[in-house]
Amino acid sequence: MPFPVHFTAFVSGFLSLHALLGPASAADIDLKSFNPEDIISKDVAIIGGGSSGCYSAISLKDKGKSVIVIEKKDRVGGNTETYIDPATGTPVDIGVLVFHNISVVTDYFSRFDVPLTLYEEDTADESAYYDFRSGTELNISFPTLNETAVAFNKYAQFLEEYPNLDNGLFLPDPVPEDLLLPFGEFVDKYDIGASLNTMYELDPAVGNFTTVPTVERIRTMGLSLVEQIATGFLTTAHHNNSEIYSKIQTELLSASSLLLHSEVVLTQRQNDSEGVQLVVNTPEGRKLILAKKLLITIPPKPRLLKNFDLSADETAIFSKFIDVGYYTSIVKNTGLPDDLSVFNYNPDTPYNFPILPAVYNVQTTPVPGLHLAIYGTPRSIESFPLSDEEVKSDIINGIKTLQKANLDKFNQTEPEFVVFSSHTPFYLQVSPDDIKDGFYGRLYALQGLRNTYWTGAAFRGQDSSDLWRYSEEEVLPGLLESL
């Protein structure tokens, strides 16, 4: 089957460049070693089929550009994961739970005919608060709704002073000291402590909640999210947030725009019009991708980007990132009542938050006999601070501690994992000194260099709705203009 003229010219351009480069180096890619059927030519190659990667692929595709998404797992969707109970067919979302009620979200779901509805918690369920170290039940007093609303109003007034923070880490220079304060000190200074428990239960996974730099807390607890707290979040009407990704996967596969179970093993990124070359291991063998532009959406930790021909500047910048471990799971035989969610609190810390690593909570699900258990670690330079087995053991030990200390309330059972998923590395961030030193300005300045663009949680925040808006408004326009 003959190849289109533009494809032949594209390959010829790469071959000419290869000849001009002279003797092969360790990073050189031998284009002649690939059969024509194993060479894929696209406008944009996208690394990662998670939230940002999928959204960007569909947006570019709808704008008439050809794309190829490279995803190492056997599915797209990233941290959006849904367990389907085999006995009842009931879906249980164990990753992303809610979305913002904004046009970029509603338009995206409408594009795939996935209906949305207001997210409502099951008011029939009960909540209890325990110290998971001892299993002791705690009597915690929470702020009233009015006190919480007043605190969030004060917080929103502060955020309104920095509108550029609502769609990225676009910081003033110099960075105001308030934004560098440990969040606990910021909370005390602005008297917004009544908002903290709500923030924590919405989004705990930032590491130590009170010591994280304020601007890093603002990344996902920004003005747009505060507005959603007041008006209400969205979720899918079928209570299956993976539904949209199933449809995205089908569309991309049918368009030969997705490689699953695939991983980049070698990269050449040029500073000129020659584009990028990627060697990819796939289940069907080794493929060569020739793309005009590269969009990387995975966490930019050097360990994860070792096959991407990083420059010295890129390595220096990405090496600054620290992150947290975040793990989600479904557990059966917890011994807890089906209608009870338990939250881990520590009476010896400010605001009673647990000392990490620890279980955040064990919550009810729509399926009787199953609970959702969430676990987190403190901030660390390590991309994978704990092994999965260590986390699993700690979750089980926490549940068993509750059982043993509450013989009159909880059954003595042997908990078992039905599903376990690591979302690590999670919530990439940097230190106050790095923020003050202009880290985010240098990070964003990488856009477009070496024909490479960047999006994902490290560039915006760990929130799908925010990621879609950031990608659409801040990243894709520049990428499209460069094509």
C-alpha positions in Angstrom: 0.0 0.0 0.0 1.6 3.3 -1.1 2.2 6.0 1.6 0.9 9.6 1.1 3.3 12.1 -0.4 3.4 14.2 2.8 4.4 11.1 4.8 7.2 10.3 2.4 8.5 13.8 2.5 8.3 13.8 6.3 10.3 10.6 6.6 12.8 11.9 4.0 13.4 15.0 6.0 14.2 12.9 9.1 16.5 10.7 7.0 18.4 13.8 5.6 18.8 15.1 9.1 20.1 11.8 10.3 22.7 11.8 7.5 23.9 15.3 8.4 24.3 14.4 12.0 27.3 12.2 11.2 28.4 9.3 13.4 25.7 7.8 15.5 25.6 8.7 19.2 23.9 6.8 22.0 20.8 8.9 21.5 20.6 8.6 17.7 17.7 6.8 16.2 18.3 4.6 13.1 15.3 5.4 10.9 16.4 2.8 8.3 15.9 0.0 10.8 12.1 0.5 10.8 9.8 -1.0 8.3 7.4 1.5 6.7 4.4 -0.1 8.5 6.1 0.5 11.8 6.5 4.3 11.2 3.7 6.5 12.5 3.5 10.1 11.3 1.4 12.5 13.4 1.1 16.2 14.1 1.3 15.7 17.9 2.6 12.8 20.0 1.1 12.8 23.5 2.7 11.0 26.4 0.2 9.8 28.9 -3.5 8.9 28.5 -4.6 10.3 31.8 -6.9 13.3 32.3 -4.7 15.9 30.6 -3.6 13.6 27.8 -7.0 12.5 26.8 -8.5 16.0 27.0 -5.7 17.4 24.9 -5.9 14.6 22.3 -9.6 15.1 21.8 -9.3 18.9 21.7 -6.5 18.7 19.1 -8.4 16.1 17.1 -11.5 18.3 17.0 -9.4 21.1 15.7 -8.3 19.0 12.8 -4.9 17.8 14.0 -3.6 14.2 14.0 -2.5 12.8 17.3 -1.0 9.7 18.8 -1.4 9.0 22.6 1.1 6.7 24.2 -0.1 5.1 27.4 1.7 2.4 29.4 -1.4 1.0 31.0 -4.1 -1.1 29.3 -6.6 1.7 29.6 -6.9 5.5 29.5 -8.2 7.7 32.3 -5.3 7.9 34.7 -6.5 8.6 38.2 -10.1 8.2 37.2 -10.8 4.6 38.1 -14.1 2.8 38.6 -14.7 -0.6 40.0 -17.7 -2.5 38.7 -19.1 -4.9 41.3 -19.5 -8.3 39.4 -22.5 -9.4 41.5 -24.6 -6.3 41.0 -23.0 -4.3 38.2 -22.8 -1.3 40.5 -20.0 1.1 39.6 -17.8 2.5 42.5 -15.6 5.4 41.6 -12.3 5.1 43.5 -10.3 8.0 42.0 -11.8 11.2 40.6 -15.2 11.8 42.2 -16.4 15.2 41.2 -16.1 17.9 38.5 -16.6 21.7 38.4 -19.7 23.1 36.9 -17.9 25.1 34.2 -18.2 25.1 30.4 -15.0 23.2 29.6 -16.4 20.3 31.7 -19.9 20.3 30.5 -18.9 20.7 26.9 -16.4 17.8 27.2 -19.0 15.4 28.6 -21.6 16.6 26.1 -19.1 15.8 23.3 -19.3 12.1 24.4 -23.0 12.1 25.3 -22.2 11.4 29.0 -24.9 13.0 31.2 -23.9 14.9 34.3 -25.8 15.5 37.6 -25.2 17.4 40.8 -23.0 15.5 43.2 -24.9 14.6 46.4 -23.5 12.8 49.4 -25.6 9.9 50.8 -27.1 11.6 53.9 -28.3 8.3 55.2 -24.7 7.3 55.9 -23.1 8.0 59.2 -19.6 9.4 60.0 -17.4 8.7 63.0 -13.9 10.0 63.9 -11.2 7.7 65.3 -7.5 7.9 66.2 -6.3 5.0 64.0 -3.1 4.7 66.2 -5.2 3.4 69.1 -8.6 2.8 67.7 -10.1 5.3 70.1 -13.3 7.1 69.0 -12.9 10.9 69.2 -15.5 13.5 70.1 -14.6 16.3 67.7 -16.4 19.6 67.5 -16.6 21.0 64.0 -17.4 24.6 63.0 -21.0 25.5 62.2 -22.1 25.9 58.6 -22.2 29.7 59.1 -18.7 29.8 60.6 -17.4 27.7 57.7 -19.1 30.0 55.2 -17.6 33.1 56.8 -14.1 31.5 56.7 -14.4 30.6 53.0 -15.6 34.1 52.2 -12.4 35.5 53.8 -10.3 33.0 51.9 -12.0 33.9 48.6 -11.4 37.6 49.2 -7.7 36.9 49.6 -7.7 34.8 46.4 -9.4 37.6 44.4 -6.2 39.6 44.9 -4.3 37.0 42.8 -6.6 36.2 39.8 -3.6 34.8 37.8 -3.5 31.9 40.3 -6.8 30.6 39.2 -5.4 28.9 36.1 -1.9 28.1 37.0 1.1 29.1 39.1 1.5 32.5 37.5 3.1 34.3 40.4 4.1 38.0 40.9 7.8 38.8 41.1 8.8 39.0 43.9 6.5 36.4 45.3 4.4 37.9 48.2 5.3 36.4 51.6 1.7 35.4 52.3 1.9 32.9 49.5 5.1 31.4 50.9 3.8 31.0 54.5 3.1 27.4 55.8 -0.6 27.0 55.3 -1.3 26.6 59.0 0.3 30.1 59.6 -1.7 31.6 56.8 -4.9 30.1 58.2 -4.1 31.7 61.6 -3.1 35.0 60.1 -6.4 35.4 58.1 -8.6 33.7 60.7 -10.0 31.0 58.3 -9.6 28.0 60.6 -13.3 27.2 60.3 -12.7 26.3 56.6 -9.9 23.8 57.2 -11.8 20.6 57.9 -13.9 21.1 54.8 -10.7 21.6 52.7 -9.1 18.6 54.3 -12.1 16.3 53.6 -12.3 17.6 50.0 -8.6 17.3 49.2 -6.3 16.0 51.9 -3.4 14.6 49.7 -0.9 17.5 49.8 1.4 16.1 52.5 1.3 17.7 55.9 -1.7 19.9 55.6 -0.5 22.8 57.8 3.1 23.0 56.6 2.6 23.0 52.8 3.4 26.4 51.3 0.2 28.4 50.9 0.5 28.8 47.2 0.8 25.0 46.8 -2.4 24.6 48.7 -4.1 27.2 46.5 -3.3 25.2 43.4 -6.3 22.9 43.9 -8.1 25.0 46.5 -8.3 28.1 44.4 -11.1 30.5 43.7 -12.8 28.3 41.1 -13.1 25.4 43.6 -14.3 27.7 46.4 -17.1 28.8 44.1 -18.0 25.2 43.4 -18.3 24.5 47.2 -21.0 27.1 47.2 -22.8 26.1 44.1 -22.3 22.3 44.0 -20.0 19.9 42.1 -21.0 17.6 39.2 -20.6 13.9 38.7 -21.8 11.5 36.0 -25.5 10.6 36.1 -24.6 7.0 35.8 -22.2 7.3 38.8 -19.4 6.0 36.6 -16.8 8.6 36.0 -14.8 6.2 33.8 -17.6 6.2 31.2 -16.2 9.1 29.3 -12.8 7.5 29.1 -14.3 4.3 27.7 -15.7 6.4 24.9 -12.5 8.3 24.4 -10.5 5.1 24.2 -12.9 3.7 21.6 -12.7 6.8 19.5 -8.9 7.1 19.7 -8.3 3.4 18.9 -10.7 3.6 15.9 -8.7 6.6 14.6 -5.3 4.8 15.1 -4.5 7.5 17.6 -3.8 5.4 20.7 -1.1 3.0 21.8 -1.9 1.1 25.0 0.6 -1.0 27.0 3.3 1.0 25.3 6.3 2.9 26.5 8.8 5.3 25.0 12.3 3.9 25.1 14.3 6.4 23.1 13.7 10.0 22.1 15.2 12.7 19.9 13.8 16.2 20.3 15.1 18.9 18.0 15.2 22.7 18.4 14.2 23.3 14.8 11.4 22.4 12.4 12.4 18.8 12.2 10.1 17.8 15.1 10.6 14.8 17.4 11.3 11.2 17.0 10.1 8.5 19.5 10.9 4.8 19.6 8.1 3.1 21.4 7.8 -0.5 22.6 4.3 -1.7 22.0 2.6 -5.2 22.2 2.9 -5.3 18.4 6.6 -4.6 18.4 8.8 -1.6 18.2 7.3 1.5 16.5 8.9 4.8 15.4 6.8 7.9 15.8 7.6 11.0 13.8 5.7 14.0 15.2 5.9 17.7 14.6 5.3 18.4 18.3 5.5 16.5 21.6 3.1 17.0 24.5 4.2 15.4 27.8 1.4 15.0 30.4 3.0 12.5 32.9 4.6 13.6 36.2 7.9 15.3 35.1 10.2 13.5 37.6 13.6 12.7 36.0 13.2 9.1 36.9 10.0 8.9 34.9 11.5 10.9 32.0 14.8 9.0 31.7 14.0 8.0 28.1 13.1 11.5 26.9 16.5 13.1 26.1 16.2 15.7 28.9 18.3 18.8 28.6 20.4 20.0 31.5 17.9 22.8 32.2 15.0 20.4 32.2 16.8 18.0 34.5 17.7 20.8 36.9 14.1 22.1 37.0 12.4 18.7 37.4 14.8 17.6 40.0 13.3 20.2 42.4 9.9 18.5 42.5 8.8 16.7 45.6 5.5 14.8 45.8 3.3 12.7 48.1 2.2 9.1 48.0 -1.6 8.7 47.4 -3.3 5.3 47.3 -6.9 4.3 46.9 -8.5 0.9 47.5 -11.7 -1.1 48.0 -11.6 -3.4 51.0 -14.1 -6.1 52.0 -14.6 -7.7 55.4 -13.8 -4.5 57.2 -16.0 -5.4 60.1 -17.5 -1.9 59.8 -21.3 -1.3 59.3 -22.1 -0.7 55.6 -23.5 2.7 56.4 -20.5 4.0 58.4 -17.6 6.0 57.2 -14.7 6.5 59.6 -12.1 9.3 59.4 -8.7 9.2 60.9 -8.0 12.2 63.2 -5.2 12.8 65.7 -6.1 14.8 68.8 -2.4 15.7 69.4 -2.0 17.8 66.3 -3.3 21.2 65.2 -6.7 20.8 63.7 -6.5 17.0 64.6 -5.1 15.9 61.2 -3.2 12.6 61.3 0.6 12.3 61.2 1.5 10.8 57.8 1.9 8.2 56.5 -1.5 7.2 57.5 -5.0 6.1 56.4 -7.1 9.2 55.6 -10.4 7.5 55.9 -12.5 4.3 55.3 -15.7 5.3 53.6 -18.9 3.7 52.5 -19.6 2.7 48.9 -22.9 1.9 47.0 -22.1 -1.8 47.4 -22.9 -3.5 50.7 -19.8 -5.1 52.2 -17.3 -2.9 50.5 -15.5 0.2 51.8 -13.3 2.7 50.1 -9.9 3.2 51.9 -7.6 6.1 51.2 -4.0 6.4 52.3 -1.4 9.1 52.0 2.3 9.9 52.8 4.2 13.1 53.6 6.0 15.1 51.0 9.2 13.5 49.8 11.8 13.7 47.0 11.2 10.0 46.4 8.7 9.3 43.6 7.6 6.1 45.3 8.1 6.7 49.0 6.5 3.4 50.1 6.0 0.0 48.4 2.4 -1.0 47.6 2.8 -3.9 50.1 3.8 -1.5 52.9 0.7 0.6 52.2 -1.6 -2.3 52.1 -0.2 -3.6 55.4 -0.7 -0.3 57.1 -4.3 0.0 55.8 -5.2 -3.5 57.1 -3.4 -2.8 60.4 -5.4 0.4 60.8 -8.7 -1.4 60.3 -7.7 -4.2 62.6 -6.8 -1.6 65.3 -10.3 -0.2 65.0 -11.8 -3.6 65.3 -9.8 -4.6 68.4 -10.4 -1.4 70.3 -14.2 -1.4 69.6 -15.4 -5.0 70.1 -18.9 -3.8 70.8 -19.2 -1.9 67.5 -17.1 -3.6 64.9 -17.0 -7.3 63.8 -13.7 -9.1 64.2 -12.9 -10.0 60.6 -10.0 -10.4 58.2 -10.1 -7.4 55.8 -9.2 -8.2 52.2 -8.4 -5.9 49.2 -10.8 -6.1 46.3 -9.0 -3.3 44.4 -5.8 -1.4 45.2 -4.3 1.4 43.1 -1.3 3.7 43.6 -1.7 7.2 42.2 1.9 8.0 43.2 3.8 10.3 42.5 0.9 12.6 43.4 0.6 16.4 43.9 4.1 17.5 42.6 5.2 20.7 44.3 8.3 22.5 45.5 9.7 24.2 48.6 9.1 27.8 49.6 12.7 28.7 48.7 12.3 27.3 45.2 9.0 29.1 44.7 10.7 32.4 45.9 13.6 31.8 43.6 11.3 31.8 40.5 10.8 28.0 40.0 7.4 28.3 38.3 8.5 31.0 35.9 11.4 28.7 34.8 9.0 25.7 34.6 6.5 27.5 32.4 9.4 28.9 30.2 10.0 25.3 29.0 6.8 25.4 26.9 7.7 25.0 23.2 11.4 24.4 23.6 12.7 21.5 21.6 9.3 21.2 20.0 7.9 20.0 23.4 4.9 21.2 25.4 3.9 20.3 28.9 0.7 19.9 30.8 -0.6 17.8 33.7 -1.0 18.1 37.4 2.6 19.4 38.0 1.8 22.4 35.8 -1.6 23.2 37.3 -2.9 21.0 40.1 -4.4 17.6 40.9 -7.9 18.4 39.6 -9.3 17.2 36.3 -11.6 20.2 35.8 -8.7 22.6 36.3 -6.4 20.5 34.1 -8.8 20.7 31.2 -9.2 24.4 31.5 -5.5 25.0 31.9 -4.7 22.7 28.9 -7.3 24.4 26.7 -6.5 28.0 27.6 -2.8 28.0 28.5 -1.1 25.2 26.6 -2.9 24.2 23.4 -3.1 27.7 21.9 0.7 27.9 21.8 1.1 24.4 20.5 -1.5 24.9 17.7 0.2 28.2 16.7 3.5 26.4 16.4 2.3 23.7 14.0 
